[in-house]
């Protein structure tokens, strides 16, 4: 089994008005050292995908204007495959 990377790079798609601390805390409790990049609109999503590589994308379903289908379309347009996890609820 391959070792987990020491730093997990996560693209977080979440409204700016929604706190990110609960997600960061949950990742820390899980023992993950995570570098988070946050976007909340499609142009920022496209820019982030062009600038950086990510290990996973976390999509908050409450983000207006960005659906899983939009994220997958943006990834296909760049010939990239990154797992997308949809965040439904986060226990605090």
Residue, then its C-alpha position, 0 to 999 in steps of 0.5 A: x500500500x502506498x504511503x499517504x503524502x505528508x501534505x495533502x493539497x485540497x481545493x475547497x469549493x465553498x462560499x466565503x460566508x461559510x466558515x472553513x475552520x470546521x473542515x480544517x479541524x476535521x482534517x486535523x483530527x483525522x491526522x491530515x496535514x492539509x494545504x487548503x485553497x478556497x474558491x467560490x466562483x467558477x472563474x476562480x475554480x478555473x484559475x486555481x486548476x491552471x495554477x496548482x495541482x491538487x490531491x482532492x477537491x472538496x465541494x460544498x453543495x451549498x456553493x451557489x453556481x458551482x455543481x459537481x458537473x461544473x467541476x467535472x467539466x472544468x477538469x475534463x477541459x484541462x485533461x485532469x483527473x482529481x477526486x471530487x468529494x461532495x461535502x454534505x454536512x460537517x459535524x462539529 
